[in-house]
Amino acid sequence: MVSSWGDAISRRQPATQACGRKIALRGDYWFHQFSVHRGRQQSHHEERGSVAKLAAFLVPLFLLLDYAVYPEHFVEFLYLRAGCVAMILAVLYCSGKRWARRMYRIFAMSVPMICAAFIALMINRVHDPATPYYAGLNLCLLAIGALLHWTYLEAIMSSCLIFGMYALACASSLGEGLAPESISIFANNCLFLGATSLVVVIGSYAHYGSRIKEFLSRTRYRRNQIVLKEVNDELKGTLEALQETEGQLIQSEKMVFLGQMSAGIIHEIGNPLNFSNQALFVLRKKLLEAGVDESTSEVLDDMQDGLDRIKNTVSEMREFSHSGKVGGKVFPLSASVESAMCMLGREIERTNTTIRVSVDSELKVYGNKNQITQVVINLAHNALQAMASVDSESRILQISGTASLDNCVSLTVTDNGPGIPPEDVPRLFDPFFTTKDPGEGTGLGLSVSFRIIEAHAGTIRVDSPSGKGTVFTIMLPMCLPTVEQQFA
């Protein structure tokens, strides 16, 4: 069933990817339309300025042509050209206003159309369809295609308007009747106007298409750069995480090696410890037979007490270092707490911490005593380190165990340290997470403790109001027959 679903998904992936590509291309297209629209507002504003200034300069310059070809219309054409320049300058002035920005397309098309309209008016005034002034209309079309770079739709509209102006300008002359030679020249002029319009439209269409392709190419390039940057950042983060994890694993291996070495050291301590106990026993026996004073007897008792303490510590460490599975035996919870306090005795004395233990010896749980001891050691050790910033006379570590109403045993470890920052609490039980300085912790203590308590069908939680200390609460099933059978 899983294989069939996997095959179905794999068959649908190419179609899904193709659909995604289509959607992306459509998105690029519409984004291009929007960008082109915004870009045109800037580019056309610049184009209007340059083309309008060029037209305002060229229109009066052709007065020389008027004087050479139509001297009888020179004065009339002078006024027409002055009006044309005035209208071009008015368009140039208005296009720079804020209210005209919404109509930038109208102003952009108006400059060549104004020139074409005045040229058509001049053609109409000379009553000669064969006039060479039709070349001015060609010049307007070429300006549209070569300088303004309009879209092909705008090129079609402007070509139709200019052709219509030429036809209207010649309409009255055609109605009055012309010589066959003039009609032939008129037809030739129309042909050239149409050919020029076609060239302008095709050129505008090709230019518009090249702009779209260029924009899509730039968009894909920018998108690839963004994706590449994200991938590089992700790889950089992964590499940093791997380097951090590698360091943590090396530290963890060191701890494992240290534990193995400690087990060997415990074994080596045990042998001379037994010899010392036997030698002290023989010495005590000999001295008792010979008779000793009270002070010598007290010295022997102190020596025996010291050796017993060493023996108990070695025994606790040997039992703690022995790995075992959950489901060991029934044991009092107080035994794990006492073992933990014994193993942390030196650190407790060094930090001058007040210890308050209140665990009923009748509270029994089922599981692995060594693992529960390890949990208590981890929590107490963290508490002792957390209280390093507190005045030594005010450091209090309280461990209490009570029976709850839901047949569970509640064990709390409370300190009066500075507490845990709220942003660190959710990650507190994550492997390798630590707030200690480098070299002071591996970030595995609480993670291991969490798994141990979870394996004993219990829960562990933390409450740490900012600046008011930290409370770890462990809930374990009380040793009842049903629970014992559950772990069996």
C-alpha positions, 0 to 999 in steps of 0.5 A: 500500500505504501509502495503504491502511494509512493508510486502515485506521488512520484508519477504526480511529481512531474506534473506538479513541477510543470504546473509550478513552473507555469504558475511561476512563469505567469507570476513573472509575466504579471510581475513584469507587466507591473514592473514595466508599467512602473518603469515606463513612467520613469523612462517615458518621462525622460523620453518625453523631455528629450523628444519634445525638446528635439521636436521644438528645435526641428519644427522651426528649422524646417522654415527654410524648406517652407520658404524654398518649396512654398514661398506663397505659404511661408507666413501661414506656415510660420504661424502654424509652426509657432503654434506647433512649438507652443503646444509641444512646450505646453505638453512638456510643461504640463507633463512635469506636474504631479496631476499629469503623472496618471496620464503619462501615456497621453502626454507621451503620445501627444508630441509626435501626434501634434507634429503629425497633425500640423504636417497634415494641416500644411498638406491640406493647405497646399491642396497637393496630395503629391507634396513631399511633406508626406516625408514629415509623417514618415519622420514622425513614425520613425521617431515613434519606433526608433526613439520612443520605443512604444508597444506594438499596440501603441505603434498600430494606433499611432500609425492608423492615426497618422495615415488617417490624418494624411487621408483627411488632408488629401480628401478635399483635393481628391474630391476636386479631381487630380491629374493621373500623375498626382494620383500615382504619387499619392498612391506611392506616398500611401504605400510608403506610409503603410510600409513605414508603419508596418516596419515600426509595428514589427520593430516595436513588437520585437523590441517589446518581446526582447524587453520581456525576455530580458526582464524574465532573465534578470528576474530568474537571475535575481531569484537564483541569487536569492535561492543560492544565498538561502542555500549558502546560509542554510549550509553555513548554519548546518556546518556550524551545527555539525561543528558544535555537535562534533565538539559535543560528541567529543566531550561526550566520548571523553565523559564515557572514557572518564567513566570507564577509567573511574570504574577501573580506579574504583576497582583498584581502590577496593583491593588496598582498601580491603587490605587496610581494613584487614590490617586495621582489624589485626592491629586493633586485635593486637593492641587490645590484647596488649592493652591500650589507653582510651586515646589510642582506642579513639584513634583506631575508631577514627581510622575505622570510621574513615575506612568505612566511609571510603568503603561506602563511597566506593560501593556507591560509585561501583553500584552507580557505574553499573549499567542496568535496565529499568525493571530492577527491583522495589527500593525506597526513594530515600535510598537514591537520595542518600546515595546522591548526597553521599556522592555529592558530599565533597561538592556540597561541603565546598560550596557551603550549601545548606541541604534539607532532605525530607523524603519518607523512607516508606515511599517506594518505587519500582525500577532501577535505583542507580538510574534514579540516583543519577537523576537526583545527582544531575538535578542536585549538581545543576542546582549547586552550580546555579547557586554559585552567584548566591551568597554562600550563607544563603545557599539552600538545596531542598529535596523533598518527597511526598505521596500524591493522591493519584498513587504517585510519588512526588520528588522535588529538587528546589534551589534559591538560585537566579532561575532559568531564563523563560526563553531557555525553558522549552529547550531545557531537556534537549540533548546538548543544550546547555547555558553553562560556559564551554568546558563546564557542561555537555548539555546531556544531564537533563536530557538523560534524566528526562529519558530515565524518568520517562522510562520509569513511566514518570514525568519531570517538569521545571518551574523557574520564576525569573529571579526566584530559584528553580523547582524540578518536580519528578512524578513516579508511580508508587510501588503498587502491585499493578505498577509492579506488574506493569514493569515486569 
